[in-house]
Amino acid sequence: MTAIRREIMGAVARVTIDKPPVNAITLADYAALAETFDAIGKDDSIHCVVFTAAGTKAFCAGKDLHEFVTARLEDDEANAVIVREAFAAIRHCAVPVIAAVNGPALGAGCVLAAVADIRMASPAATFGLPEVNIGRCGGTAHVGRLISQGLLRRMVFTGRAITAEQALTAGLIDEIVDADKLLDAAHALADEIAKKSPLGLRLGKQSMNAAEFLPVDEGYVLEQGYSTKLMATEDAREAVRAVVEKRAPVFKGR
């Protein structure tokens, strides 16, 4: 039975890592995450995702070390593909993903938070890349998109985690919310996002992901192309009419 739970609440999906006590994940869990987020992206009735974890001990303490100690070197390349596919499925999920980080996010857990579009965290959340302590390295390509190289390298070389407050200051997370209100706050934001044009959300996310590492001028040209695609849709015309007529838009996803 997979440790990855998916629930649908109207136009919002909630994906939960449910693997007590610390939500450490195996290769099977990585594969389940990839399958889950890919399926969500193909469902036109879903417009936003809340990604969280069960319990209060950790959002995700990283890879399950019981599996890690039995890993064979000859399998590492194939296993790495499974891990990459999970991170890519979240980062490139067709709809916005909000991570609600309810506790320590370490190693793979830190990366799982980093590949979401928006990150909210409880005051108890910490973020770390302690791979150096177990003879590995990794996670920096994704986490390094969000924080300075100096902080990234300090985290990697020392293995020390940073607090939620430090993560907020560094830009790794976007908001700190009391633990008992975190999930409600994430869903409130997801509900707000889910009311927007479904095509606007999907094309907007594609545009941002595609332009992120381009030079500014090239990125803006690409972004304008996506905007032109959106302009051609029925929903775009409905959005303009709704503003002019001072009413809520009725989107049809076309």
Backbone hydrogen bonds in HBPLUS format (Angstrom, degrees):
<---DONOR---> <-ACCEPTOR-->    atom                        ^
c    i                          cat <-CA-CA->   ^        H-A-AA   ^      H-
h    n   atom  resd res      DA  || num        DHA   H-A  angle D-A-AA Bond
n    s   type  num  typ     dist DA aas  dist angle  dist       angle   num
A0018-ASP N   A0003-ALA O   2.72 MM  15  5.03 172.5  1.73 162.6 163.5     1
A0005-ARG N   A0016-THR O   2.86 MM  11  5.06 170.1  1.87 152.9 154.3     2
A0016-THR N   A0005-ARG O   2.84 MM  11  5.06 159.7  1.88 144.7 151.6     3
A0007-GLU N   A0014-ARG O   2.87 MM   7  5.13 154.7  1.93 147.4 155.5     4
A0014-ARG N   A0007-GLU O   2.74 MM   7  5.13 162.8  1.77 151.0 156.0     5
A0009-MET N   A0012-VAL O   2.69 MM   3  5.16 172.4  1.69 172.9 174.1     6
A0012-VAL N   A0009-MET O   3.14 MM   3  5.16 163.6  2.17 117.4 120.7     7
A0047-HIS N   A0011-ALA O   2.73 MM  36  5.45 173.8  1.73 152.0 152.5     8
A0013-ALA N   A0048-CYS O   3.00 MM  35  6.45 162.3  2.04 154.8 158.4     9
A0050-VAL N   A0013-ALA O   2.82 MM  37  6.28 158.4  1.86 159.2 166.5    10
A0015-VAL N   A0050-VAL O   2.85 MM  35  6.26 159.5  1.89 158.8 165.7    11
A0052-THR N   A0015-VAL O   2.89 MM  37  6.31 165.0  1.92 165.5 170.6    12
A0017-ILE N   A0052-THR O   3.01 MM  35  6.50 154.2  2.08 136.4 141.4    13
A0054-ALA N   A0017-ILE O   2.88 MM  37  6.14 162.4  1.92 158.5 156.1    14
A0023-ASN N   A0019-LYS O   2.74 MM   4  4.35 133.6  1.95 143.2 146.6    15
A0061-ALA N   A0022-VAL O   3.08 MM  39  5.70 144.8  2.20 157.5 166.2    16
A0025-ILE N   A0062-GLY O   2.92 MM  37  6.33 151.7  2.00 147.6 155.1    17
A0064-ASP N   A0025-ILE O   2.79 MM  39  5.08 160.2  1.83 134.6 133.0    18
A0029-ASP N   A0026-THR O   3.03 MM   3  5.06 121.1  2.39  94.9 109.7    19
A0030-TYR N   A0026-THR O   2.97 MM   4  6.40 153.8  2.04 150.3 157.8    20
A0031-ALA N   A0027-LEU O   2.98 MM   4  6.25 163.2  2.01 150.8 154.7    21
A0032-ALA N   A0028-ALA O   2.95 MM   4  6.18 148.6  2.05 139.5 148.5    22
A0033-LEU N   A0029-ASP O   2.86 MM   4  6.13 150.2  1.95 148.8 156.6    23
A0034-ALA N   A0030-TYR O   3.02 MM   4  6.36 161.5  2.06 154.2 158.4    24
A0035-GLU N   A0031-ALA O   3.00 MM   4  6.23 165.2  2.02 149.0 153.1    25
A0036-THR N   A0032-ALA O   2.87 MM   4  5.95 157.7  1.92 144.9 151.4    26
A0037-PHE N   A0033-LEU O   2.97 MM   4  6.13 174.0  1.97 158.3 158.9    27
A0038-ASP N   A0034-ALA O   2.99 MM   4  6.01 156.1  2.05 147.5 154.8    28
A0039-ALA N   A0035-GLU O   3.01 MM   4  6.10 158.2  2.06 143.5 149.4    29
A0040-ILE N   A0036-THR O   3.00 MM   4  6.25 154.3  2.07 146.3 153.6    30
A0041-GLY N   A0037-PHE O   3.05 MM   4  6.20 160.8  2.09 144.6 149.1    31
A0042-LYS N   A0038-ASP O   3.23 MM   4  6.51 134.2  2.45 140.1 151.5    32
A0042-LYS N   A0039-ALA O   3.18 MM   3  5.20 133.4  2.41  95.5 107.9    33
A0043-ASP N   A0040-ILE O   3.04 MM   3  5.22 157.1  2.10 107.5 114.9    34
A0046-ILE N   A0043-ASP O   3.16 MM   3  5.80 168.8  2.17 120.2 123.8    35
A0049-VAL N   A0096-PRO O   2.93 MM  47  6.28 145.0  2.05 153.6 164.0    36
A0098-ILE N   A0049-VAL O   2.78 MM  49  6.05 167.2  1.79 157.7 161.6    37
A0051-PHE N   A0098-ILE O   2.75 MM  47  5.91 169.2  1.76 156.0 157.9    38
A0100-ALA N   A0051-PHE O   2.83 MM  49  6.01 162.4  1.86 151.7 156.3    39
A0059-PHE N   A0104-PRO O   2.96 MM  45  5.51 143.6  2.09 123.6 135.1    40
A0060-CYS N   A0104-PRO O   3.19 MM  44  6.53 164.7  2.21 151.0 154.9    41
A0106-LEU N   A0060-CYS O   2.98 MM  46  6.38 160.4  2.02 160.0 166.5    42
A0067-GLU N   A0064-ASP O   3.14 MM   3  5.65 132.4  2.38 108.9 119.3    43
A0068-PHE N   A0064-ASP O   3.11 MM   4  6.37 152.1  2.19 140.0 148.6    44
A0069-VAL N   A0065-LEU O   2.96 MM   4  6.02 158.1  2.01 148.7 149.8    45
A0070-THR N   A0067-GLU O   3.22 MM   3  5.57 143.6  2.37 104.7 114.6    46
A0071-ALA N   A0068-PHE O   3.05 MM   3  5.11 161.7  2.09 107.2 112.7    47
A0075-ASP N   A0072-ARG O   2.98 MM   3  5.45 152.7  2.05 112.6 121.2    48
A0076-ASP N   A0073-LEU O   3.08 MM   3  5.25 160.1  2.12 108.7 115.0    49
A0079-ASN N   A0075-ASP O   2.94 MM   4  6.11 159.8  1.98 158.2 165.0    50
A0080-ALA N   A0076-ASP O   2.85 MM   4  5.99 149.9  1.94 147.1 155.1    51
A0081-VAL N   A0077-GLU O   3.30 MM   4  6.62 142.7  2.45 140.1 148.4    52
A0083-VAL N   A0079-ASN O   3.15 MM   4  6.54 156.9  2.20 151.2 157.2    53
A0084-ARG N   A0080-ALA O   2.92 MM   4  6.15 166.6  1.94 152.3 155.8    54
A0085-GLU N   A0081-VAL O   2.94 MM   4  6.11 156.9  1.99 149.6 155.8    55
A0086-ALA N   A0082-ILE O   3.22 MM   4  6.49 146.4  2.34 141.1 148.9    56
A0086-ALA N   A0083-VAL O   3.12 MM   3  5.28 123.6  2.46  98.5 112.4    57
A0087-PHE N   A0083-VAL O   3.17 MM   4  6.57 165.3  2.20 157.9 160.0    58
A0088-ALA N   A0084-ARG O   2.87 MM   4  6.03 163.2  1.90 154.4 159.8    59
A0089-ALA N   A0085-GLU O   2.94 MM   4  5.96 149.4  2.03 138.6 146.6    60
A0090-ILE N   A0086-ALA O   3.28 MM   4  6.58 147.8  2.39 146.2 153.2    61
A0091-ARG N   A0087-PHE O   2.96 MM   4  6.19 176.9  1.96 157.0 158.0    62
A0092-HIS N   A0088-ALA O   2.80 MM   4  5.68 159.9  1.84 148.3 154.0    63
A0093-CYS N   A0090-ILE O   3.23 MM   3  5.03 165.8  2.26 100.8 104.2    64
A0117-ASP N   A0097-VAL O   2.87 MM  20  5.25 137.3  2.06 133.8 147.2    65
A0118-ILE N   A0097-VAL O   3.18 MM  21  6.56 153.1  2.26 154.8 158.4    66
A0099-ALA N   A0118-ILE O   2.79 MM  19  6.17 164.8  1.82 167.3 165.0    67
A0120-MET N   A0099-ALA O   2.84 MM  21  6.09 175.3  1.85 175.9 176.3    68
A0101-VAL N   A0120-MET O   2.76 MM  19  6.09 164.8  1.78 163.6 159.4    69
A0122-SER N   A0101-VAL O   2.99 MM  21  6.42 153.9  2.06 166.2 164.1    70
A0105-ALA N   A0126-THR O   2.69 MM  21  5.91 161.0  1.73 151.7 157.4    71
A0128-GLY N   A0105-ALA O   3.11 MM  23  6.55 155.5  2.18 146.1 148.8    72
A0109-GLY N   A0106-LEU O   2.82 MM   3  4.74 146.3  1.93 135.7 125.1    73
A0107-GLY N   A0128-GLY O   2.77 MM  21  6.05 147.5  1.88 133.2 144.2    74
A0110-CYS N   A0107-GLY O   3.00 MM   3  5.33 126.9  2.29 105.9 118.6    75
A0111-VAL N   A0107-GLY O   3.21 MM   4  6.64 153.9  2.28 148.3 155.7    76
A0112-LEU N   A0108-ALA O   2.83 MM   4  6.08 155.2  1.89 149.4 156.4    77
A0113-ALA N   A0109-GLY O   3.17 MM   4  6.41 149.9  2.27 140.3 147.0    78
A0114-ALA N   A0110-CYS O   2.99 MM   4  6.23 153.7  2.06 141.3 149.3    79
A0115-VAL N   A0111-VAL O   2.98 MM   4  6.21 144.6  2.11 156.3 163.0    80
A0116-ALA N   A0113-ALA O   3.20 MM   3  5.59 160.3  2.24 110.1 116.2    81
A0174-ASP N   A0119-ARG O   2.82 MM  55  5.49 167.7  1.83 150.3 154.6    82
A0121-ALA N   A0175-GLU O   2.97 MM  54  6.40 154.5  2.03 150.9 159.0    83
A0177-VAL N   A0121-ALA O   2.82 MM  56  6.01 156.6  1.88 146.9 154.8    84
A0125-ALA N   A0122-SER O   3.03 MM   3  5.44 164.3  2.05 115.6 120.7    85
A0127-PHE N   A0162-ILE O   2.92 MM  35  5.31 155.0  1.99 147.3 155.4    86
A0162-ILE N   A0127-PHE O   2.80 MM  35  5.31 158.1  1.85 144.7 147.1    87
A0133-ASN N   A0130-PRO O   2.88 MM   3  5.69 157.1  1.93 127.2 133.3    88
A0134-ILE N   A0131-GLU O   2.92 MM   3  5.45 160.7  1.96 117.3 123.5    89
A0136-ARG N   A0131-GLU O   3.04 MM   5  4.92 164.5  2.07 137.3 135.1    90
A0143-VAL N   A0139-GLY O   3.13 MM   4  6.25 172.7  2.13 160.7 160.5    91
A0144-GLY N   A0140-THR O   2.74 MM   4  5.19 147.9  1.84 131.6 141.5    92
A0145-ARG N   A0142-HIS O   3.21 MM   3  5.57 158.3  2.26 106.9 113.4    93
A0146-LEU N   A0143-VAL O   2.99 MM   3  5.70 161.4  2.03 120.6 126.2    94
A0152-LEU N   A0148-SER O   2.98 MM   4  6.16 165.6  2.00 151.7 156.5    95
A0153-ARG N   A0149-GLN O   2.90 MM   4  5.98 166.0  1.92 149.9 153.1    96
A0154-ARG N   A0150-GLY O   3.00 MM   4  6.19 150.0  2.09 142.9 151.7    97
A0155-MET N   A0151-LEU O   2.93 MM   4  6.18 162.3  1.96 155.1 159.1    98
A0156-VAL N   A0152-LEU O   2.96 MM   4  6.24 157.8  2.01 148.9 155.4    99
A0157-PHE N   A0153-ARG O   2.82 MM   4  5.84 171.2  1.83 151.0 153.9   100
A0158-THR N   A0154-ARG O   3.02 MM   4  5.88 154.8  2.08 144.6 150.7   101
A0159-GLY N   A0155-MET O   2.86 MM   4  5.32 139.4  2.02 130.2 141.6   102
A0167-ALA N   A0163-THR O   2.85 MM   4  6.08 154.2  1.91 147.4 155.4   103
A0168-LEU N   A0164-ALA O   2.85 MM   4  6.08 149.2  1.95 147.2 155.3   104
A0169-THR N   A0165-GLU O   3.04 MM   4  6.30 164.1  2.06 150.5 154.1   105
A0170-ALA N   A0166-GLN O   2.92 MM   4  6.07 150.4  2.01 144.6 153.2   106
A0171-GLY N   A0167-ALA O   3.04 MM   4  6.09 122.4  2.39 136.0 148.7   107
A0172-LEU N   A0167-ALA O   2.87 MM   5  4.99 136.8  2.06 154.1 155.2   108
A0173-ILE N   A0167-ALA O   3.40 MM   6  5.75 154.8  2.47 113.6 113.3   109
A0171-GLY N   A0168-LEU O   3.23 MM   3  5.23 144.3  2.37  97.6 107.6   110
A0181-LYS N   A0178-ASP O   2.85 MM   3  5.38 156.6  1.91 119.1 127.1   111
A0182-LEU N   A0178-ASP O   2.98 MM   4  5.92 115.8  2.41 149.9 166.2   112
A0182-LEU N   A0179-ALA O   3.39 MM   3  5.16 156.2  2.45  96.9 103.6   113
A0185-ALA N   A0181-LYS O   2.88 MM   4  6.03 157.2  1.94 154.4 161.5   114
A0186-ALA N   A0182-LEU O   2.91 MM   4  6.18 157.5  1.96 153.3 159.6   115
A0187-HIS N   A0183-LEU O   2.94 MM   4  6.16 158.5  1.99 148.2 154.0   116
A0188-ALA N   A0184-ASP O   2.83 MM   4  6.03 148.4  1.93 145.3 154.7   117
A0189-LEU N   A0185-ALA O   3.07 MM   4  6.30 159.1  2.11 147.1 151.6   118
A0190-ALA N   A0186-ALA O   2.90 MM   4  6.13 156.8  1.96 144.1 151.5   119
A0191-ASP N   A0187-HIS O   2.78 MM   4  5.91 156.9  1.84 147.8 153.4   120
A0192-GLU N   A0188-ALA O   3.09 MM   4  6.32 153.3  2.16 141.4 148.2   121
A0193-ILE N   A0189-LEU O   2.95 MM   4  6.24 163.2  1.98 153.9 158.1   122
A0194-ALA N   A0190-ALA O   2.81 MM   4  5.94 157.8  1.86 149.6 156.4   123
A0195-LYS N   A0192-GLU O   3.34 MM   3  5.58 152.1  2.43 102.2 109.9   124
A0196-LYS N   A0193-ILE O   3.00 MM   3  5.64 165.3  2.02 120.8 125.6   125
A0200-GLY N   A0197-SER O   3.03 MM   3  4.89 113.9  2.49  92.8 109.5   126
A0201-LEU N   A0197-SER O   2.93 MM   4  6.22 153.3  2.00 157.5 163.6   127
A0202-ARG N   A0198-PRO O   3.10 MM   4  6.32 165.2  2.12 146.7 150.5   128
A0203-LEU N   A0199-LEU O   2.85 MM   4  5.86 170.3  1.86 152.3 155.5   129
A0204-GLY N   A0200-GLY O   2.88 MM   4  5.60 145.2  2.00 130.6 141.6   130
A0205-LYS N   A0201-LEU O   2.95 MM   4  6.07 154.3  2.02 142.5 148.6   131
A0206-GLN N   A0202-ARG O   3.03 MM   4  6.25 164.8  2.06 147.6 152.1   132
A0207-SER N   A0203-LEU O   2.89 MM   4  6.00 158.7  1.94 146.0 152.1   133
A0208-MET N   A0204-GLY O   3.04 MM   4  6.27 162.8  2.07 147.5 151.1   134
A0209-ASN N   A0205-LYS O   2.95 MM   4  6.13 168.8  1.96 157.8 160.8   135
A0210-ALA N   A0206-GLN O   2.92 MM   4  6.03 158.0  1.97 148.9 155.3   136
A0211-ALA N   A0207-SER O   2.95 MM   4  6.05 149.5  2.05 148.1 156.2   137
A0212-GLU N   A0208-MET O   3.02 MM   4  5.75 127.9  2.31 143.3 153.3   138
A0214-LEU N   A0211-ALA O   3.09 MM   3  5.28 161.3  2.12 113.7 119.6   139
A0219-GLY N   A0215-PRO O   2.81 MM   4  5.95 163.2  1.84 164.1 170.0   140
A0220-TYR N   A0216-VAL O   2.90 MM   4  6.10 151.1  1.98 151.1 158.5   141
A0221-VAL N   A0217-ASP O   3.15 MM   4  6.40 154.1  2.22 144.4 150.5   142
A0222-LEU N   A0218-GLU O   3.05 MM   4  6.35 163.7  2.08 151.1 155.2   143
A0223-GLU N   A0219-GLY O   2.87 MM   4  6.10 158.6  1.92 146.1 152.6   144
A0224-GLN N   A0220-TYR O   2.90 MM   4  6.11 156.0  1.96 148.1 153.7   145
A0225-GLY N   A0221-VAL O   3.14 MM   4  6.47 146.0  2.26 143.9 152.7   146
A0225-GLY N   A0222-LEU O   3.04 MM   3  5.14 122.0  2.39  96.9 111.7   147
A0226-TYR N   A0222-LEU O   3.18 MM   4  6.64 151.2  2.26 149.4 156.6   148
A0227-SER N   A0223-GLU O   2.96 MM   4  6.29 153.8  2.02 148.4 156.5   149
A0228-THR N   A0224-GLN O   2.92 MM   4  6.20 147.8  2.02 145.4 153.5   150
A0229-LYS N   A0225-GLY O   3.08 MM   4  6.42 153.7  2.16 144.6 151.4   151
A0230-LEU N   A0226-TYR O   2.96 MM   4  6.27 155.9  2.02 149.2 155.7   152
A0231-MET N   A0227-SER O   2.86 MM   4  6.08 151.2  1.94 145.0 153.3   153
A0232-ALA N   A0228-THR O   3.30 MM   4  6.54 136.7  2.50 141.6 150.5   154
A0232-ALA N   A0229-LYS O   3.26 MM   3  5.46 137.6  2.46  98.5 109.3   155
A0233-THR N   A0230-LEU O   3.01 MM   3  5.50 167.3  2.03 118.8 122.4   156
A0234-GLU N   A0254-ARG O   3.15 MM  20  5.53 166.3  2.17  99.7  96.2   157
A0238-GLU N   A0234-GLU O   2.98 MM   4  6.28 154.1  2.05 149.0 157.1   158
A0239-ALA N   A0235-ASP O   2.87 MM   4  6.09 149.6  1.96 146.4 154.2   159
A0240-VAL N   A0236-ALA O   3.22 MM   4  6.55 159.1  2.27 148.2 151.8   160
A0241-ARG N   A0237-ARG O   3.03 MM   4  6.29 165.9  2.05 150.5 154.6   161
A0242-ALA N   A0238-GLU O   2.89 MM   4  6.02 158.3  1.94 150.2 156.1   162
A0243-VAL N   A0239-ALA O   3.15 MM   4  6.43 153.6  2.22 145.8 151.8   163
A0244-VAL N   A0240-VAL O   3.03 MM   4  6.31 168.6  2.04 156.8 159.5   164
A0245-GLU N   A0241-ARG O   2.81 MM   4  5.92 157.5  1.86 152.4 159.1   165
A0246-LYS N   A0242-ALA O   2.87 MM   4  5.72 103.3  2.47 131.8 147.4   166
A0247-ARG N   A0242-ALA O   3.01 MM   5  5.13 163.8  2.04 144.5 149.5   167
A0246-LYS N   A0243-VAL O   3.22 MM   3  4.99 155.8  2.28  97.1 104.1   168
